[in-house]
Amino acid sequence: MRQIAIWALMFFVAAAIATLMLYDNGRVSMVWGDWVIESSLSFMIAAVLATITVGYVAIRLLMWLWHMPQNLSRHRQMKRYSSAQNSMNEGLLALEYGDWQKAEKFLIKSAKKSESGLVHYLSAAKMAHNQGALERRDHYLKEARQNYVDEYLVIGLVEARLLNEAEPEEALVILQELHDDSPKNPTLIRELAMALLHQQKWDALEQLMPKIRKSRAIVKGELWGLERQLIAGKLTLFRDVDALDEYWATLPKKHKFAPEILAEFVEQRIGFGQEVGLKEWIETVIAKRWDDRLIHQYGRLTLGPAFERLKVAEKWLLGREENPVLLLSLGRLACQSQLWVMADSYFKKSLKLHPQIETFHALAMCYES
């Protein structure tokens, strides 16, 4: 609309000037020393307009020639970027098809020419890693560091993730160094926490927990799970039952009633030959939340009359008639109660559902008894 208004105004002005000239063409005289130039007004206006037009075109031409090298360079750069983008697209498509070799080839082809070169290098490193080409993987990571010095954080994260499975200790060192450099980065805190959990570095993970909670690097549900795994892991570190019981006494009820924590506590107490109170703990937790590991441990208890535990465990069969772990524990308890036929039946049903060496061994021990 604005453009139309401008053109309409220009047309109106031109029409007005042309109308005035039809009534009186006028005369223009210019004197310069002995020179006198006379012309009609219309010719003078046309000459001025022509001079302005020619001057404008000449200036534009000179500017174009002046900037031509820069324009050519920009054009070549845009062409390289376009080629790099096409290579990335091809690489990502190959990745979706699971063709890691082709994906690596296209991704690294234009890495140095692309505005997203870092993505090329890191993706190519992942593809090389998936193929077991560790030298190429390390080469791409090295290139990424040299060309993108400021992006050391994301490069280090990718390297740590790639090393985590085969070289977990090296991955942990990298994450620790990155964390020391950026202690408040939530992504780093999460990655470091997962690495410590994976390697069962319970003391180090416990020291990191305040930062994890403060940074909210891990969502509430996952944080509760991490805390349970940490406590269960710490229970494995004690070398005597007194220290174990002392630590257990410091735990709040919500942790004691968590099946994975109680299962580890029961495992340690059984290992120390101290089964007092374990029966009651397991029955209390199972009444609230089912857990196969606790059921497995219930059948391994030897303290007290086995027949009483058998009667309790048989109540758990309702709705779980085909749970092989429960059937194994029932077989053990029946065997301890010298109910041989019942034990044989439970063991064989468990083996039918899920044959495993432990069940065969328990059945053999029962036959021996």
N, C-alpha and C positions, 0 to 999 in steps of 0.2 A: 504493500500500500504506500509506503514511504517513497519507494522508487517511482511509482506512477505519479505521485505528486510532484516530485522533482522534475521528471520529464515534461509534465504538463506545464510547469512554471517556465522551463526553458523554452518550450514551444511558444508560450504566450509572449515572452520577452522578444524572441526572434520575430514573431509576427508583428509585434508593435514596432520594432526597429525597421522592418521591411516596409510597413505602411507609411512611416514617417519619410522614408527615403523616396517613396513614390511621389509624394507631394513636393519634396525639395531634396534633390540629390546632394546639394551643398558643395563646397570647395574647400580644400585644405591646402595651405601653403607652408613650406618649410624652408627657412633660409639658413645657410651655413657658409659664412664668408661671402664669396662671390657666387656661390651656388644657390639657385632657387628651384625648389621642386614643388610643383603644383599637381594636385590630383583631386578626383572626386572623393567625397566622403565614403561612398560604398567601396571604392577600390582600396582606399586606405584601410578600412576595417577588414576587408578580405585579406590584404597583405599582412596586417598585424596578426590576424588569426592563423594564417598560413605559417608565419614566422614562429609563432608560439607552438604550433603543432609540430613543425619540423624540429624545433629546439627540444621539445618534449621527447619525440621519438629518438633523437640523437642521444639525449641524456640517458634514456632507458637502454639504448643499445650499448652505450659505454658502460653502464652499470652491469648489464648482463655479461659483457665481455670481462669486466673486472672480477665478477663473482663466478665466472664459468668454471675455473678449477675447483672451487669449493662446492659448486653445484654438482659437478661430475663426481667428486669424491663422495658427496652425500648420496648420489644416485647409486654408486657402486656399493656403498655401505648398506643402503636399503635392500639392494639386491642380495648382498651376503646375508642380511638378517632374514630375508624371505626364504633363502635357501636353507638357512639354519633352522627356521621354524618348520619348514617342510620335513627336514631330517628328523626333528624332534617328534613331529606328528607320526611319521613312519615308525620311529622307534617305539613310541608309546602304543601304537597299534600292534606292533610285533610283541610287545610286552603283554598285552591283553590276550594274545593268542598263545602265550607261553613260549615263544621263540626267542630265548634269551640271547642267542648268538646274533641273530639279525637285529634285535633291539640294541645290543651293545654297539654293533657296527654303525647303525644310523645315529645313535645318540652321540658317539664320539666323533663322528664325521665332521660336524660343524661346530664343535664345542667352542673353539677359539673365535669363531665368527659371530656367535649368538649373544644377544643381550642377556639370555638366560644360561650362559655358559656353565655356571655352577650347577644348575639342575642337570645339564648334560653329563658333567663329570661324575656327580654323585649317583645318578641313575645308571651310568655305564659301570661304575664300581660295583653296584649291586648286582648287575647282570653278570659281570665277570665272577663275582663271588658265588653266584648261583651255579655257575659252570665249573667251579673249583679252580678257576684261573686266578690264583692268589697274587701272583706277580703283577698281572695286569690290573687287578683291583688296587693294589698298593700304589701302582704307577698313577692311576687316575686320581686317587686321593692326594698324592704328592702334587700333581698338576693343579688340582683344585686349591691346595694351600698356597702354591706359588702365585697363582693368578687372582686369588680372592683372599688376600691376607686378613681382611677385616671380618670375614665370615668363618673364622676359626671355630666358633662355637658349634654351628650347625654341622661343619665338616667333622669335628670331633665326635659329635653325637652319632652321626652316621657310621663312622669308623667303629665306635664302641658297640653299636648294635650288630655290625657285621662280625666283630670279633667275639661277641658274647658267648656263642655256642662252642667254638673250637678253642678259643683262648680267653676264658672268662677272667682270669687274673689280669691280663693285659687290658681288657676292656674296663675292668674296675679301676685300674690305675689312671686311664684316660678320663673316666668320669670323675674321679676324685680331683684330678688336676683342674678340670673344667669347673667343678663345683667350688674349688678354692678361689678360682678367678672370678666366678659369678655366683656367690653364695646364696643369692635371693632368687635365682632363676627357678621358677616352679617346674619347668620341664626337666631341668637337670636334677632337681631334687627327686622327682619321681623316678627318673631313670636310674639314679644312684640307689634309691631305695629298693627298686626291683632287682638290681644287680646284687646288692647285699643279701636280699632275701634268697635269691637263686643260689648264692654261694654259702648260705647259712652263716653269715657273719653277724651273729645275733647281737653281740656287744656294740659293734659299730652301728647297726641298725637302730638299736635302742638310743644311742647318742643322737641319731639323726631325727628321731621321732618328733621332738619339739619343733624343729624346722618344718617338718611335714605338716604338722597340725596348723602352724602359724601361716604357712604359705598357701594352704589349701591345695597343694599339688595333687592330692588324691581325694576323690569325692568321699562323702561321709560313709556310704555303704562299703566301699573298697577299703577305707581306712580302718573300719571295725574289723574287717577280715584280715588286714595286715597286722593289726594289734594281736589278734588271736594267734596268728602264725608265729609272731615274735615270741609271745609268752610260751607257746607250745615248744618252740625251738629252744628257749632258755631252760626249759625243764629237762632237756637232754644233756645239759652241761654239768649237772651235779654228780659228784662222785661218791656221795654218801647220803643215806636216807634222812639223817637229821637236817642237813642243809636243804634237802629237797622239801621236807615238811615245813621248815622255817620259811622258805620262799612261798610255799603254797598258802601258808597262813596269812601272808601279806596281801594276797589277791582278793579283790572284791568278788561278791557272789556271782555277778553277771559273767565274770571270767571263769569261775569254777564250774558254772553250769553250762559253759560252752562245750559241746561234745568233743571238738578237736583238742581242746586244752585238757579236759578230763581224761581223754583217751591217752594222751601222752603221760599224764601224771600216773594213771593206772599202769601203763607199760613200765615206767621207771620203778614203781613200787613192787610190781611183780618181779622185775629183774633183781631187786634187792631182797626178795623173799619176804616182803612185808605186805600182807593182804588185808590187814585189819581195816574194816570200814569201807573197803572198795565195793563190796556187794551193794551196800546201801546207796553209795554215790551213783553207781551205774543204774540201779533201779529208779532212783529219783529223776535222773536226767532222761532216761528212756521213756518215762511216763510223760515227759514234756516234748521230747524230740527224738525221733528215731535216728540211730547211727549204727551202721554195720560194724564199724571197728569196735565200738563198745560191746556190741553183741558178741563179737568174736572173742573179746577179752573175758566176757562173762562166762563163757564156756571153759576158759582156761583156769579160772579160779579153783583152788583146791581147799581153801579154808572153810570149815563148817560142813554140815550135811549137804551133800550134792542133791539129794532128793527134794529138799526145800527149794533150791534154785531151779530145779527141773520143773516143779509145779508153777513157779513164777514164769519161767520162759515159755511154757506151753500156752499160757494166756496170750503171749505175743504172737502166736501162730495165726490168730484170727485176721484174715485179710493178707497174711504173708506166708501162705502155705507153700509157696514156691521160692522162698528166699533161701538160697544155698548156704549163706553164712549162718542164719538162724538154725537151719537144719543141722549143720555141722556142730554148733554149740549144743543143741539138744541131744545129738548123738553122744557127745562127750559126757554130758551130765547124766544121761541114761546109763552109759557105761560105768561111770563112777558109782552110780546107784545100783550096779549089778543087774540092771534090766537089759539083758543081752539081746533079746529079740527086738525090743524097742530100739536099742542103740543101732543094731544092724539095719533096721528099717530106715532110720533117720539118715545114717551115713550113706546108704545106697541111693536114697532119694536125692541127697545133696550131690552125690557124684553124677547122677543122671542129669541134673540141671547144670552143674558146672564142675566137671572133673578136674581136680587139681591134686598135686602131690601131697599136700598137707592132709587132705581128707582121706586119701589112701593110707597114709601113715597112721592117722588116728584110728581108722578101721582095723588096721593090722595090730595096733597096740591093744585094741579092744578084744580082738580074737585071742591074742596072747594072754590077756587077763582071764 
